[in-house]
Amino acid sequence: MAHIIVDEDRCTGCGLCVKMCSSGIISLADESNIPQVQDENVSHCFYCGHCEAFCPSQVLILNFLTDEKITLPSDVGNISPEDVAFYLKKRRSVRHFSEEPVPKEKILEVLDIARYAASGGNGQPVQWLVIYDPEEVKKIAGLTIEWMKHLINTDHPMSGYVPMLISAWEQGIDVICRGAPHLLFAHIPENNQIAPIDATIALTHFDIAAPAFGIGTCWAGFVAAAAMSYEPLQKELDLPAGRKSAYAMMFGNPQYKVYGIPRRKPLEVTWK
Ligand SMILES: Cc1cc2nc3c(=O)[nH]c(=O)nc-3n(C[C@H](O)[C@H](O)[C@H](O)COP(=O)(O)O)c2cc1C
């Protein structure tokens, strides 16, 4: 089976695929200039897809999940720097949600975008658990509070801080999941050192893409910390064997609109 499929009639032999191949395994055939991968080099491919993505005439297909290949329309993705700046700067953590659930199809659309996030060695180790049922979200928030109770009078860095959160929770204020209807966990293989970074990047993509779909998000640091060590919560999540939670994010339909951009620390850059 050919590793790359090339429409030989339309290939111009420009060789850009050779240049773009992260593993350096594509070469041009001697006479035809048609790109090829020698069988002995196939195992060096990590399926980044740059060969097909950068092909100017879109005539090369990496022979892997071929039906998923997307050719970009020529005018797509031309967002002005000003629009990108405003879009990213107006991203805010949302802590007030309406009770209206986010349709599952919409959640899948945003998660599908996060599939394209960068990952070390194109490992794509991130998978998702969506806690869709608001009652289950509340249960997880409750378990996080239970975990916090174990931290009091220990040398855990949060031990001085948790009594305040526990007291608020006991007064009926959801300081853990902020009344969000849904909770997202990015989970990763237990023994993969780079996967926690991959998960953060994938969650960041979700965080950034979500507002374009009208979804509000907030990183769920307390839940994430509890999920890393508190067994009753881990049991509740019941992740597939060999996988652990990397981080969590609450989300739902925002109750309020953002009208301004808050001030931030000035930029600090060192040049060498
Ligand atoms: C790793 C991480 C964990 C966070 N955990 C929580 C959390 O548990 N609860 C919460 O209300 N906000 C949480 N936040 C949101 C931050 O408080 C928020 O990003 C920060 O105040 C800046 O506000 P902005 O996101 O609107 O710019 C977290 C943010 C990050 C990046």
The ligand as an SDF file (V2000), in Angstrom:
LIG
                    3D

 31 33  0  0  0  0  0  0  0  0999 V2000
   -5.0260   26.5220   35.3290 C   0  0  0  0  0  0  0  0  0  0  0  0
   -6.2070   27.3750   35.7090 C   0  0  0  0  0  0  0  0  0  0  0  0
   -7.0660   26.9790   36.7230 C   0  0  0  0  0  0  0  0  0  0  0  0
   -8.1700   27.7620   37.0610 C   0  0  0  0  0  0  0  0  0  0  0  0
   -9.0530   27.3230   38.0000 N   0  0  0  0  0  0  0  0  0  0  0  0
  -10.1510   28.0540   38.3010 C   0  0  0  0  0  0  0  0  0  0  0  0
  -11.1340   27.5720   39.2290 C   0  0  0  0  0  0  0  0  0  0  0  0
  -11.0310   26.4790   39.7800 O   0  0  0  0  0  0  0  0  0  0  0  0
  -12.2160   28.3420   39.4740 N   0  0  0  0  0  0  0  0  0  0  0  0
  -12.3940   29.5520   38.8700 C   0  0  0  0  0  0  0  0  0  0  0  0
  -13.3960   30.2130   39.1350 O   0  0  0  0  0  0  0  0  0  0  0  0
  -11.4840   30.0390   37.9630 N   0  0  0  0  0  0  0  0  0  0  0  0
  -10.3850   29.2990   37.6590 C   0  0  0  0  0  0  0  0  0  0  0  0
   -9.4850   29.7610   36.7210 N   0  0  0  0  0  0  0  0  0  0  0  0
   -9.7410   31.0180   36.0130 C   0  0  0  0  0  0  0  0  0  0  0  0
   -8.7690   32.1410   36.4300 C   0  0  0  0  0  0  0  0  0  0  0  0
   -9.1180   32.6180   37.6940 O   0  0  0  0  0  0  0  0  0  0  0  0
   -8.8560   33.2300   35.3510 C   0  0  0  0  0  0  0  0  0  0  0  0
   -8.3350   32.7170   34.1500 O   0  0  0  0  0  0  0  0  0  0  0  0
   -8.1080   34.4920   35.7210 C   0  0  0  0  0  0  0  0  0  0  0  0
   -8.6730   35.1080   36.8360 O   0  0  0  0  0  0  0  0  0  0  0  0
   -8.1030   35.5110   34.5720 C   0  0  0  0  0  0  0  0  0  0  0  0
   -9.4130   35.8050   34.1420 O   0  0  0  0  0  0  0  0  0  0  0  0
   -9.8360   35.5550   32.6130 P   0  0  0  0  0  0  0  0  0  0  0  0
   -9.7390   34.0880   32.3360 O   0  0  0  0  0  0  0  0  0  0  0  0
  -11.2290   36.0580   32.4990 O   0  0  0  0  0  0  0  0  0  0  0  0
   -8.8740   36.3470   31.7910 O   0  0  0  0  0  0  0  0  0  0  0  0
   -8.3870   28.9870   36.3780 C   0  0  0  0  0  0  0  0  0  0  0  0
   -7.5160   29.3670   35.3530 C   0  0  0  0  0  0  0  0  0  0  0  0
   -6.4570   28.5680   35.0000 C   0  0  0  0  0  0  0  0  0  0  0  0
   -5.5920   28.9810   33.8340 C   0  0  0  0  0  0  0  0  0  0  0  0
  1  2  1  0
  2  3  1  0
  2 30  2  0
  3  4  2  0
  4  5  1  0
  4 28  1  0
  5  6  2  0
  6  7  1  0
  6 13  1  0
  7  8  2  0
  7  9  1  0
  9 10  1  0
 10 11  2  0
 10 12  1  0
 12 13  2  0
 13 14  1  0
 14 15  1  0
 14 28  1  0
 15 16  1  0
 16 17  1  0
 16 18  1  0
 18 19  1  0
 18 20  1  0
 20 21  1  0
 20 22  1  0
 22 23  1  0
 23 24  1  0
 24 25  2  0
 24 26  1  0
 24 27  1  0
 28 29  2  0
 29 30  1  0
 30 31  1  0
M  END
$$$$
